[in-house]
């Protein structure tokens, strides 16, 4: 038996990109967002993410807080001829976040044929940056009792608009009130204090703060790298990868994303 065959027999991840994409998509659909994000990022870094899978990368980035990166992947998907509505929604949200009203309107117009329930099903709990007139107060109530638990609240973005509408009937999402965000420096300071505490809950909050800090102020990326350089938690590795990507250090970003995927996979196997 070849070394590769022995490795596969030992339970390693398959080398086939199509299989890896299917696994990452399954993790995305079942709500394992950090694992899905890390897997899609690793596939993209190796050049194995093509066709419709680029919209999955966009969704994974969006649902883990990287709206700018999500918009890049969504634009790539649409430029390649993709038509799934989730890509338009992500771009509309990104344009709204950047204050570009015309761009928001253009993408929103492409989604005009979707019913309010279908649109709410695509958001699946994500906050709205753009104004969506078709989402009424009743549509934006809490999740309906007939929500399908097997998909952990995530819309099936590989479905056609009619299929989305059928699956989205009865679904809804909560509108989150606009927040006043602290500065990137404030978040960095709070994250540092959380990490020094050594408390598991505060450590988890620290990595969330760092991810948000990078979105608020990309200029702090070097300081974020310094803060998490010795950390091996998957969330810390993802933050490190995002910081490296901002700095243009592509190979180091790829290594961080791959390490995050590997660590998350090990954790999943330990739970089985």
RAGISUL-V619864 format. One record per backbone hydrogen bond with DSSP energy under -1.0 kcal/mol. NH is the residue of the N-H (numbers start at 1). CO is the residue of the C=O. Records with the same first field share a line. If there is no record, write none. Layout:
# RAGISUL-V619864
NH = CO / CO
This chain:
# RAGISUL-V619864
6 = 2
7 = 3
8 = 4
9 = 5
10 = 6
11 = 8
12 = 7
20 = 16
21 = 17
22 = 18
23 = 19
24 = 20
25 = 21
26 = 22
27 = 23
28 = 24
29 = 25
30 = 26
31 = 28
32 = 27
33 = 31
36 = 32
37 = 33
38 = 34
39 = 35
40 = 36
41 = 37
42 = 38
43 = 39
44 = 40
45 = 41
46 = 42
47 = 44
48 = 43
53 = 50
54 = 51
55 = 52
57 = 53
58 = 54
59 = 55
60 = 56
61 = 57
62 = 58
63 = 59
65 = 62
66 = 61
67 = 65
70 = 66
71 = 67
72 = 68
73 = 69
74 = 70
75 = 71
76 = 72
77 = 73
78 = 74
79 = 75
80 = 76
81 = 78
82 = 77
87 = 84
89 = 85
90 = 86
91 = 87
92 = 88
93 = 89
94 = 90
95 = 91
96 = 92
97 = 93
98 = 94
99 = 96
100 = 95
101 = 99
104 = 100
105 = 101
106 = 102
107 = 103
108 = 104
109 = 105
110 = 106
111 = 108
112 = 109
114 = 111
119 = 115
120 = 116
121 = 117
122 = 118
123 = 119
124 = 120
126 = 123
135 = 132
136 = 134
140 = 136
141 = 138
147 = 144
151 = 148
152 = 149
154 = 151
157 = 155
159 = 156
164 = 160
165 = 161
166 = 162
167 = 163
168 = 164
171 = 168
187 = 183
188 = 184
189 = 185
190 = 186
191 = 187
192 = 188
193 = 189
194 = 190
195 = 191
196 = 192
197 = 193
203 = 199
204 = 200
205 = 201
206 = 202
207 = 203
208 = 204
209 = 205
210 = 206
211 = 207
212 = 208
213 = 209
214 = 210
215 = 211
216 = 212
217 = 213
220 = 217
221 = 218
224 = 220
225 = 221
226 = 222
227 = 223
228 = 224
231 = 228
237 = 233
238 = 234
239 = 235
240 = 236
241 = 237
242 = 238
243 = 239
244 = 240
245 = 241
246 = 242
247 = 243
248 = 245
249 = 244
250 = 248
253 = 249
254 = 250
255 = 251
256 = 252
257 = 253
258 = 254
259 = 255
260 = 256
261 = 257
262 = 258
263 = 259
264 = 260
265 = 261
266 = 262
267 = 263
268 = 264
269 = 265
270 = 266
271 = 267
